[in-house]
Amino acid sequence: MTALFKIALRAIMRNKLRSSLTILGIIIGVGAVIVMVSIGQGAKAFVEEQLESLGTNVLIVIPISTTHAAARGTTGTITLTVEDALAVEKECSAVSYVSPGVRTTTQVVYGNMNWTTGVSGVGPDYQIIRNWPLEDGRFITQQDVNIMAKVCVLGQTVVTNLFGTLDPVDRWVRINNIPFRVIGALSAKGQSPTGQDQDDTVLMPYTTVQRKIMGITHISYMLASTITAEARFEAIEQITSLLRQRHRLRPNEENDFTVISQVEFASTVMETSHTMTILLGSIALVSLFVGGIGIMNIMLVSTTERTREIGIRMAVGAKEKDILFQFLIESTVLSSIGGVAGIIFGIFTSKLVSYYGGWPSLLSSPSVAVAFFFSNMVGIFFGYYPARKASRLNPIEALRYE
Amino acid sequence: MQDIVLLDDVYKIYTMGEVKVTALEGVSLAMKKGEFVAIMGASGSGKSTMMNILGCLDSPTRGRYYLEGTEVSRLSKNELAEIRNKKLGFVFQSFNLLSRTTVVENIELPLIYSKRISRNDIDRIHHIMRVLGLDGFQKHYPNQLSGGQQQRVAIARAIVNNPALLLADEPTGNLDSATSRDVMNVLCDLNHNMGITIVLVTHETDIARYARRIVVLKDGKVLSDTPSQTSAMPLVQAP
């Protein structure tokens, strides 16, 4: 067996250009598999992480303009009120915390720096619902809400863009020429499953945003956390029936709001990324398959070219299996060298893609092992036919071959 | 003394589509250990077929072939490969050495298909190379050697496994007359000094004369089987 290995290695070394081109086919195939799988898995892990960061027990209630409501005019989306939010918190047993929310986009100014971002008016429980730790300072309190305090909490993106490396706490920023005191900074949370930068935000008491910035009395959404992740279905029912009752909707009327569960939302995104992984992976597998055909092609040429050598080996006593193994080892060595190089190439490329493309990539050792295993299987599978053909040669004819 | 080779009424019939070609027609032949037999005949006489059967590269259609008392005419391909490996050595007209493979590696080729190469084998290869005047060419490649030297390497490869029978198929066909003499003297030496049984296939009378027994084939049958009249054995032994 050692001798057969030596023979195979020597044959590979003898035709360096041909061997490297064959190996290149496998490198591209395996590399593509690694890149595609790692990007796919990265996306999946990213979504999972996001799901975790959103909280598996978070529900969002948003107003919708039903056909019926739309018929009443263009103001069909002002159906949610602060009272609705308070009622949900008080009366729905499956709900633990509720935060009313209002949202607008505006310019925030600090000194000569300015940054346009989303300003969210939220309640004191927002931090608990979103499970979002503070980097510095304190969060909005019920007291802030009650007195419409001109205070704000900044997301990391806003901190970086307005303050650079300065500590933002207790400094003053201006929005619509009104000064607001920065009371805290949120820790970095990264992208949402839909790709939005969650750190690009300014949080304020919802009363402040309603009165001082937007001049409205309704809320644009409410955020609720359920007592457990499993309780979310019950919570959705409770919220729906409570709000229908509060909005005085008749049984034949459609809801003028909708309750969205983050879990269902995220799992849709996850399903999409899973489908993408499978799609990309199968395209990559096709290129590995093509690489395998390259091996088969070269091995067929090689066995024909070396017919006489095979004849000599048979004449001095090489058995069928000796010849079979000699060529099988040759194709497998080619494919496994291609496999190892392809894995390195793939890891390198996926790092590059995630670095320059801002794309998350994750490489698990099982996927590397699977890729290596696959490349070996390609060598055995595509090398078997040529090797068998070689081993079945008639020694008399092989010796006479010119 | 036991026969090394015993052919008993051997037939070889090739079927090419509808046509049947009888290459050997009832050949019976016995060879004792240490014999040096030349097989002669015109082309189409069946000497190549005979060579292939003797060399266990092919099996007879009918009849029996005993090699060192073992019947080998009904063995499988793998069993034949084993017989070739253990009991036979080949020398071909076109040398049939592996190119881009060193002289030593060519010589040890039969050994890698039978066992691990031991210290003894290495010593034996050295000895054979010295006897055949190949000392110092260990790391050379066949294309760096002359025709005569290449044929000596082939002979060394043929005897490295201590075969019961050495088959030489037109060993001088690609060589000039001086080198031919040289190679034939090597074969005679091996036969004379080491007692190796040799079957030589040739169509040249001069070359056949080195053997001590000449079998002439015609149309697949043994035409004559006679001791060589004028032995060309060298009177002076090679050093």
Interface residues (C-beta under 8 A of the other chain):
Chain A: A3 R10 R14 R308 E309 G311 I312 R313 M314 A315 V316 G317 A318 K319 E320 K321 D322 P395 I396 L399
Chain B: N52 G55 L57 D58 K77 N78 A81 E82 R84 N85 K86 F90 F92 N96 L97 L98 R100 T101 L109 P110 I112 Y113 S114 R157 N161
